């Protein structure tokens, strides 16, 4: 069940299929779960991420070589509620500026159903704005749905 939730971003990702939904429902019956497992699961994941946010960012950072439109450093965090990290982005800059390359981080907030993209680089921000028809405010853009990193890369390419 957890793997299905992760891979589909709680059934909100574009890659979600009816097979995912049906498999989850069957597993939910087998497990006899009588509470909102998805919220519980993602809140537990967020608690673990927040125990060492620097390490969590670093561990989910990919170094890309996909061309000029995709930033060379691309991170992602999946949270139930991104409010606390969005209110204190200094830690993001601290970790990602160490790479000394343009970077982008995708912060997925499942409760609101948004992806928040943060970048330190004007070229990266312009590529995102042109591709997703959005705008950055203080290095942050809000996308009106959740996006997986691989979906963002596909769109940028």
VENVEN-V40145 format. One record per backbone hydrogen bond with DSSP energy under -0.5 kcal/mol. NH is the residue of the N-H (numbers start at 0). CO is the residue of the C=O. E is the energy in kcal/mol with one decimal. If there is no record, write none. Layout:
nh: (NH & NH)
co: (CO & CO)
e: (E & E)
//
This chain:
nh: (4 & 5 & 6 & 7 & 8 & 8 & 9 & 11 & 11 & 12 & 15 & 20 & 21 & 22 & 23 & 24 & 25 & 26 & 27 & 28 & 29 & 30 & 31 & 32 & 36 & 39 & 40 & 41 & 42 & 43 & 44 & 45 & 46 & 47 & 48 & 49 & 50 & 50 & 51 & 51 & 52 & 55 & 56 & 57 & 58 & 59 & 59 & 60 & 61 & 63 & 63 & 70 & 72 & 73 & 74 & 75 & 76 & 78 & 78 & 85 & 86 & 87 & 90 & 91 & 92 & 93 & 94 & 95 & 96 & 97 & 98 & 99 & 103 & 104 & 105 & 106 & 106 & 107 & 107 & 108 & 108 & 109 & 109 & 110 & 112 & 113 & 114 & 114 & 115 & 116 & 116 & 117 & 117 & 118 & 119 & 124 & 125 & 126 & 127 & 128 & 129 & 130 & 131 & 132 & 133 & 136 & 139 & 140 & 142 & 142 & 151 & 152 & 153 & 154 & 155 & 156)
co: (0 & 1 & 2 & 3 & 4 & 5 & 4 & 7 & 8 & 7 & 12 & 16 & 17 & 18 & 19 & 20 & 21 & 22 & 23 & 24 & 25 & 26 & 27 & 27 & 34 & 35 & 36 & 37 & 38 & 39 & 40 & 41 & 42 & 43 & 44 & 45 & 46 & 47 & 47 & 48 & 49 & 51 & 52 & 53 & 54 & 55 & 56 & 57 & 73 & 61 & 71 & 68 & 101 & 61 & 103 & 59 & 105 & 76 & 107 & 81 & 82 & 83 & 87 & 88 & 88 & 89 & 90 & 91 & 92 & 94 & 95 & 96 & 72 & 117 & 74 & 104 & 115 & 76 & 105 & 106 & 113 & 78 & 107 & 79 & 108 & 108 & 142 & 144 & 106 & 114 & 140 & 104 & 115 & 138 & 102 & 120 & 121 & 122 & 123 & 124 & 125 & 126 & 127 & 128 & 128 & 139 & 136 & 116 & 114 & 140 & 147 & 148 & 149 & 150 & 151 & 152)
e: (-2.4 & -2.8 & -2.8 & -1.6 & -0.7 & -0.8 & -2.4 & -1.1 & -1.1 & -2.7 & -1.7 & -1.7 & -2.7 & -2.5 & -2.3 & -2.3 & -2.2 & -2.5 & -2.7 & -1.7 & -2.1 & -2.7 & -0.8 & -1.6 & -1.8 & -2.1 & -3.4 & -2.7 & -2.3 & -2.1 & -2.3 & -2.3 & -2.2 & -1.9 & -2.5 & -2.9 & -0.9 & -0.5 & -0.7 & -1.0 & -0.6 & -2.3 & -2.4 & -2.5 & -3.0 & -1.2 & -0.6 & -1.3 & -2.7 & -0.7 & -2.2 & -0.5 & -1.2 & -2.7 & -2.9 & -1.4 & -2.4 & -0.6 & -3.0 & -2.3 & -1.6 & -0.6 & -0.6 & -0.6 & -1.9 & -2.5 & -2.1 & -2.8 & -2.4 & -0.9 & -1.4 & -1.3 & -1.9 & -2.4 & -2.3 & -0.7 & -3.1 & -3.1 & -0.7 & -0.5 & -2.9 & -2.5 & -0.6 & -2.8 & -1.6 & -1.6 & -1.1 & -0.8 & -2.7 & -0.6 & -2.8 & -2.2 & -0.5 & -1.7 & -0.9 & -2.5 & -2.5 & -2.3 & -2.3 & -2.9 & -2.7 & -2.0 & -3.0 & -1.1 & -0.7 & -2.9 & -1.2 & -2.8 & -3.3 & -0.6 & -2.2 & -2.7 & -2.0 & -2.2 & -2.6 & -2.3)
//
